[in-house]
Amino acid sequence: MKRGKTNKQVGVRQSLLLAGLVLASAGAQAALSPKITVIGVVGDSLYNVNGYNGSIAYDPSAWFGKFFTLEMAYDATGVVKTTEIVDLNGTLITWNTWKPVPMISSLTIDGVLIFSATDNRRVELINDGTLPADLTGLGAPPELIAGHTYDFYSVEASQVSLGCFSGGTNNTCADNEASNVYVSAGVVFDYNWDTATFQALADTNLPNLHTLDFTQGFGGADLNFNHWSEDPNDEFDGNDIARIRLTATSVTVAVPEPETYAMLLAGLGLVGFAARRRVAMK
């Protein structure tokens, strides 16, 4: 993830105009993306991951035990699947990923909008993946049973910046990029089906969400806090440091309103415009 320079915001009229232009250029080939709505309860604790034992410079305790609503809509049309073999504590798992996927997402906790974003993220799935006998250190949801075989579906929502962890003062960033360490939070939705009781995925292709039964398994979302910084090659390195589990009580899928899709396309158009402008400024 990169921190872009501050640009002048485009007004509402310009955004709507851009939405119309992008829709017109997309033509009839564009299909409405599915909208996933996840409702549930935020966990009652924040726990460190990946061996981290410091602070996160952000106190999320006000969210503990509160109701949340996570909404995600995406369109993976034309996105090529990549497949890799992942070693989980000695057990090889075939992991399938689609990225970058145009995504619009929002998270509300206790009636307060935490973030609303439009950007490119990822979708992942595992078909018939058998878990290792030892789940230690994997950060797996407590409902997963070692040695069982699961179908797994995951959507990465967005990242929200929380400012500087060090290198600046009062959550602002220092002029010297090399000294800045940023803190941000991201949301990843996951859902699991134990194949001993229900086969949710037929193969490793991206499923039609309307055919998935989100009442036959269990899932939720991880709210991940991370630190990241710029390396000498102008790339950004980071790692998750802490996590809150958001347990889902219901997951529904519906076709969003045309206005939502227009917002998705307009937002991605603005992302592209900002990227081109940043290149031009260099």
Residue pairs with C-beta under 8 A, 6 or more apart in sequence:
1 159
1 184
1 228
1 236
1 238
2 236
3 161
3 173
3 182
4 274
4 275
4 278
5 278
5 281
7 274
7 277
10 18
10 270
10 273
15 266
15 270
16 262
16 266
18 266
18 269
18 270
18 273
19 262
19 263
19 265
19 266
19 269
20 262
21 269
22 265
22 266
22 268
22 269
23 30
23 262
23 265
26 265
29 77
30 75
30 77
30 261
30 265
31 75
31 77
32 75
32 255
32 256
32 258
32 261
33 73
33 74
33 75
33 102
33 256
33 261
33 264
34 73
34 74
34 209
34 210
34 253
34 254
34 255
34 256
35 71
35 72
35 73
35 253
35 254
35 255
35 256
35 260
36 70
36 71
36 72
36 73
36 155
36 189
36 209
36 251
36 252
36 253
37 69
37 70
37 71
37 251
37 252
37 253
37 254
38 68
38 69
38 70
38 71
38 72
38 189
38 219
38 220
38 221
38 246
38 248
38 250
38 251
39 67
39 68
39 69
39 70
39 248
39 249
39 250
39 251
40 67
40 68
40 220
40 221
40 246
40 247
40 248
40 249
40 250
41 65
41 66
41 67
41 68
41 246
41 247
41 249
42 63
42 64
42 65
42 66
42 67
42 68
42 109
42 223
42 244
42 246
43 64
43 65
43 244
43 245
43 246
43 247
44 64
44 65
45 64
45 244
46 56
46 60
46 61
46 225
46 242
46 243
46 244
47 242
47 243
48 241
48 242
49 139
49 224
49 240
49 241
49 242
49 243
50 239
50 240
50 241
52 239
52 241
52 242
54 241
56 165
56 183
56 225
56 241
56 242
57 162
57 163
57 165
57 171
57 183
58 162
58 183
58 185
58 225
60 223
60 225
60 244
63 109
63 110
63 244
64 244
66 109
66 110
67 109
67 110
68 107
68 108
68 109
68 110
68 221
68 246
69 107
69 108
70 105
70 106
70 107
70 108
70 157
70 187
70 189
70 221
70 246
71 105
71 106
71 107
72 103
72 104
72 105
72 155
72 157
72 189
73 103
73 104
73 105
73 256
73 260
73 261
73 264
74 101
74 102
74 103
74 104
74 121
74 123
74 155
75 101
75 102
75 261
75 264
76 98
76 101
76 123
76 206
79 98
79 99
79 100
79 101
80 98
81 96
81 97
81 98
81 204
81 205
81 206
82 96
82 97
82 98
82 99
83 94
83 95
83 96
83 97
83 204
84 94
84 95
84 97
85 92
85 93
85 94
85 95
86 92
86 93
86 94
86 95
87 93
88 131
88 132
88 138
89 132
89 133
89 134
89 135
89 136
89 137
89 138
90 132
90 134
91 130
91 131
91 132
91 133
93 126
93 129
93 130
94 126
94 127
94 129
94 204
95 124
95 126
96 124
96 125
96 126
96 127
96 204
97 122
97 123
97 124
98 122
98 123
98 124
98 206
99 120
99 121
99 122
99 123
100 120
100 121
100 122
101 120
101 121
101 122
101 123
102 118
102 120
102 264
102 265
102 268
103 117
103 118
103 119
103 120
103 121
103 155
103 156
103 157
103 158
103 264
104 117
104 118
104 260
104 263
104 264
104 267
105 115
105 116
105 117
105 118
105 121
105 157
105 158
105 187
106 113
106 115
106 116
106 117
107 113
107 114
107 115
107 157
107 187
107 223
108 114
114 160
115 158
115 160
117 157
117 158
117 159
117 160
118 263
118 264
118 266
118 267
118 268
118 270
118 271
119 158
119 267
119 268
119 271
120 268
120 271
121 155
121 156
121 157
121 158
122 155
122 156
123 154
123 155
123 156
123 206
124 152
124 153
124 154
124 155
124 156
125 151
125 152
125 153
125 154
125 201
125 204
125 206
125 207
126 150
126 151
126 152
127 151
127 201
127 202
127 203
127 204
128 149
128 150
128 151
128 195
128 201
129 149
129 150
129 151
129 152
130 147
130 148
130 149
130 150
131 140
131 144
131 145
131 146
131 147
131 148
131 149
131 150
132 146
132 147
133 146
133 147
134 146
135 144
135 146
139 222
139 243
141 190
141 192
141 218
141 219
141 220
141 245
143 192
143 218
144 150
144 192
145 194
148 194
148 195
148 196
149 194
149 195
149 196
150 192
150 193
150 194
150 195
151 192
151 193
151 195
151 199
151 200
151 201
151 217
152 190
152 191
152 192
152 193
153 190
153 191
153 200
153 201
153 207
153 212
154 188
154 189
154 190
154 191
155 188
155 189
156 186
156 187
156 188
156 189
157 186
157 187
157 188
157 189
157 221
158 186
158 187
159 184
159 185
159 186
160 184
160 185
160 186
161 182
161 183
161 184
162 171
162 182
162 183
162 184
162 185
162 225
163 171
163 172
163 173
163 182
163 183
164 171
164 172
164 173
164 174
164 180
164 181
164 182
164 183
165 181
165 182
165 183
165 227
166 179
166 180
166 181
167 173
167 174
167 176
167 179
167 180
167 181
168 174
168 180
173 180
173 182
174 180
177 230
178 230
180 229
180 230
181 227
181 228
181 229
182 227
182 228
182 229
182 238
183 225
183 226
183 227
184 225
184 226
184 228
185 223
185 224
185 225
185 226
186 223
186 224
186 226
187 221
187 222
187 223
187 224
187 246
188 221
188 222
188 224
189 219
189 220
189 221
190 219
190 220
190 221
190 222
191 214
191 217
191 218
191 219
191 248
191 251
192 217
192 218
192 219
193 199
193 200
193 201
193 216
193 217
194 217
197 216
198 213
198 216
198 217
200 207
200 212
200 213
200 216
200 217
201 207
209 253
210 253
212 253
214 250
214 251
214 252
214 253
218 248
219 248
219 251
220 245
220 246
220 247
220 248
221 245
221 246
221 248
222 243
222 244
222 245
222 246
223 243
223 244
223 245
223 246
224 240
224 242
224 243
225 240
225 241
225 242
225 243
226 238
226 239
226 240
226 241
227 238
227 239
227 241
228 236
228 237
228 238
228 239
229 236
229 237
229 238
230 236
231 237
